[in-house]
Amino acid sequence: MSETAIQPGVKPDATLKSLPDTVLWGYIAANLPPALTIKSGQIVEIEALSHQGLTTNKDPERFFAGYGISGTDVLADAKIIYSEVKRPKGASVHILTGPIYVEGAEPGDTLEIRVHDIKFRVPYGVNNTGPGKGVLPKLLTEATAKLIRIDLERRVALFSEDIHIPLNPFMGIMAVSPPTSLGMVSSTPPGAWGGNIDLKFTGIGSSLFLPVFNKGGQFFTGDGHAVQGDGEVDGGAIEISLKPTLQFIVHKGKMTKQPRVETATDYLTTGLDVDLNVAARIALQEAVGFLEQEKGLSAADAYALSSLAVDLGIGEAVDIVNLVYAKIPKNIFKNNPAFWHNPA
């Protein structure tokens, strides 16, 4: 997929830590002072902090102590951000690290984010749900926060003694700054700028393509997930603090209307709307457009191929705006180039 995959032992060009002056709590905005400025093609290791343990009336040490986690195993930046960063009134829960400005990125371009690695910052995460949450908002009568420990050697989440879930870490939120006409945007609903897409296919080895709306792209990330099923149906994944290593590549004059994803095996187009049916139509229209433009198919053949070989799935159905993906398998084509070939 990628022409310039990171090699073992190669160090990132920069590291961005989660500190009071490099995070936003619960919103995304355009044209904020850069937390970091890089060139296209550079690789950045980013500290991302989960909001779990920071949104209750308890400080994170007290919250996690209730689940048997010692204070020394609670991240220092969680304690600092809890005490020093105030969540704006009406903002959502997510803690986002950024913005990263990428030199040369301008409106009308696309920013590719290649996910080279994702490290776990702690060996535990939380699934938090309750009344009014998720696809079945009336199912539960009281709030429940389930702490789930992670076996990093075996690469599984220990849901119970009898249920061990293979890990698939990914960032629930990867975003460029939205159009300035929208002002300050909540981090909960996703949009054309990415954001809270909660798409499990954006893990290690994938590329996410986002349209650029503002100079530098202005990238944010957060909402780490250890593993999640399609739909994120109870309103959360295993929410966890992660450290992704990302490469940023500007594709000049290439514009995608909706987030796109590429993995080693598939191309994915997406549709976003409050109505799942509308989101499905958008995702399929994007897939048909991709097959026409990139694979040279007629509209009729693209539509037929979509019915025969393309899978529609619900990426997430719990964050006001729903995401549906259309997954196009690469193995049906003789040649499988990346979405766009730009040297990094």
N, C-alpha and C positions, 0 to 999 in steps of 0.2 A: 504493500500500500504506500508506504512512505519512502521517498528517495533517500532520506537522510535519517534513518532510525538511530537513536542514541546507542552508543556502544558501551559495553561493560567497562566501568572505570572512568568514563568520561564525566567530568564534573559540569554541573550547570554553570551558566554564565553569571547567574545571580541567585540570591536567596531573598525571599520576602517574608519577613516574620509577621505574626499577628500581634500587633501592639495597639495601644489606644489611638495612635495617630495613623494607623494603616488599616483600620477596620471601619465598616459601617454596620449598624445594627438595625436590620429589618427593612431596609430600603435600598434602592439603587437610584443614583442621580448622575447627571452629565456634567462634565467640565469641572469636576473637583480637582484640587491639586494632586499631581501624580504621587502615588506611593513609590513608584519605580518607573523609569523610562528605559526602554530597550530598543534594539534594532530588530527588524524582521529577520527571522531565522534563529534568534537567540533562545536559549533554554533557561527556564526559571523554576527553582524549587520554592514552593509556596506553603507556608504554614496556614492551615485552615482549622478553625475552632468550631466545634459543635455547640449549638445553643442549649443542649440538654444540661440541666443542672444550673442554668443561669436565668431561667425565666420564671422560677418560683420565688416565693418570699424568703427562701433559704439561700445562703451563699453556697457555692458549689461544693465546698468541703463538707458542709452539713448535709447537703442533698445526697452526695455519694456515700457519706458515712452510713446513711440509712440502708445501704446495700452492701456494706462490708468493705468498701473501698477506703483505704487509708489516705490520710491527707497528703502523704508524700507521693501518692499515685495520681493525684489530681493535678492537671497541668497548671504551671505557674501563670501562663497567660490567661487561663480561665479565671483565676482569682483576681488578676489585675484588671481585666476588662470588666468583670462584674462590679468591681469597686470604683472604677474610673470612667467607664463609658455609660452614658445614659441613653436608653432607647427612646427615640422621639415618640410623642403621643400619636397613636394610630398606626405606628409602624408594625411590621410583622416580627417574627422571632429570630430569623436567621442572622448569623454573624458572618459578614463577607469581608474577605481580604482584598484590598485593591484601593484605587484603580491602577492598573498597569497600562501605561501609554506605549504604543508600538509606533516607532517613527515611520512615517510614510503612509500610515493608514488614514484614509479619508472617506467621507461619504461616497457611496458608489462602489467601494471595494468590498471584498470579503476577507474576514480574518479566520484563518484556520488555526485550531488549537489541537496540537498532537499530544496525546497522553502517553508519555514514555514510561512513567512509573507512578505508583501510589503507595506510600508507606503508611503504616498504622502508627499513630502517635500514642495510643493507649490500647490495652488489651480488653476493652469493654465498651459496650454501647447501650443505647436505650431505645426501646420502642414504646412510644407514648400515645395512648388513645383514650377514648371515653365517650360519653354522651355527646351527640351532635357532630361527631367526627367521622370522616371517611365515607365510603359508599353506603354503609348501613348505619346511619346516624342514630337510629332508635334501638340498635341492638343491645347496647350496654347502658347500665343505669348509674355507674360510678366511674370516675377516672381511674386509669390503671397505667402505671409506668413500669415496664418490665426491663430490668437490667439483664443484659445478655453478655456473657463473657466470651472472649475470642481466644481460640487456640491457634496461635500464630505459626507454630511448627507444623501442625496438621492442616492449617488453612481452612478451619471450619469455625462456625459460630455454634456455641453450645446452648441451643434453645432449651433443651432439657436433657436428662440422662439418656433418653432414647432417641432424641432428634438432634442431629448434627447437620448443619446447613453449610455446603461449600461456599467459601467467600467469593464475592465478586465486587471489589471496592470500586466506587465511582463517585464523582462529585455531583450531588443533586442539583447544584447551581453552578453554572458557568455562563457568564453574561458579558456582553458589551454594554456600554451605557445607552439607554433608550433615547429616542428623539427628544430634543429639548422642549418640544411642545407639550410633552406629557408631564413635565416637572418632576417632582420626587415620586418615584414609583415603588409601591410595596413589593417586597421580595417574594410574596406568596404566589401571585399568578404569573405564569410564564408568558412570553410574548415573542415577537419576531427577533428580539435582541437575545433570546435564550432565556436566561434566568432559571427559575425553578422548574426545569423540564423533567427532572426525576427520571431520566431515560437510562435504563440499566446497560444499554449498549455503548455507553460513553466511558468504558473502563480502559484499562491498560491496552495499548495497541490501536486505539481508535483515533479518529480525527473528527472534531466537531467544526462545522463551518457556520459562521454567523455573519449577517450583513453588518456593515459599519455605518453608523449614523452620525458619529462625531469624530473630530480629529483625534488620531491616536487609538481609536477603538475603545479605549478605557475599559479594560477587562477586570472583572471581579469573579471570585469563586468562594464557595463555602458549602455548608449543608452536606458534609461527608456521609456516605452510606457504605456500610460494610457489605450488605447484600439487600436486595429488594426484588420482589416479584413485579411483573407487569401490573400497572394500575396503582401501586402503593395504596392498597384498598382500605387500610384502617387509618390512613392519614400520615403514616410514617414508615420509615425503613428501620434498619438498625442504625440509628443516628450516632455518628462517631467522629472524632477529630482525626483528620487525615493530613498527609503531606504529599500533594501531587507534584510531579515534575512534568512541566508542560513546555512545549515549543510553540512559538507564535510566528505564523507566516502570513504575510499580506499578499493577497491575490489582487493585483491592480486591475480595475475596470471589470472585475467579475462580481456580479451581484446576485445573491440568492434571496428570495423573498422570505423564506422560512428557514429555520435551522435544518441543516443536513448533517448526517453522520456517515462515516465510512469505517468499516471494520475490515479485518482480513478476509471475511467471507461474504460481506453484504454491503450494499448501498442502502441508506435509509433516508427517505424524505418524511417530512412531518406536516401535520395540520394542527392548528391551535384555534379553539373556539369554546365558548361556554356550552355550546350544543355539540354533543358527541357526533351526531350525524353530520353536522357541518364540518367538524374537524376531520372526519373520515373522508369527506369529499375533497377537502383541501389537500390532505395527504396524498390521495389518489391522483388528483390533478397534478400535483408536483411530481409524482412518479411518472405519469404519462409524459409530462414535459421533459423530464430527464431522459426518458427513453427516446423521445423525438430528437432532442438537441444533442445528446451525447452519444447515442447509439444509432442515430439515423433512421429510426423507424417512422412509418407513417402513423397518424393518429389512430387509425383503425387497428394497425398491428400492435401499437403500444397498449391500447385498451384491451385487446385480446390477450396479449402476453401478461398483462397485469392480472387478468382473470385466471390465467393458467399457472402462473409461477410466483406472483407477488403476494405476500402475506400482510394483511392489515392487523395491527395490534393496538391495544390501549396502553400507551406508555404511562400515563397517569390520569386519574379521574377524580382527584380530590382537592385540587387547588384553584377552584373557581373556573379557571380556563383549563379545559381538558386538552391532552395531547394524544393524537393518534399517529402511529407511524405506518409507513408502507415499506416493507423490507424486500429488497430486490436482490436475489442471490447472484453472486458473481459467477458461480460455476456453470451458468447457462450460456455464458458468452465465451467465445474463443479468446478474446483479448479483454483484460480487466484493468485498464488504466485507472489511476486515481481520478477523482472528480476534476481536478485541475493539476497540471504539471508545472509547478514553479520551483526553481531551485531554491533551497533553503539557505 
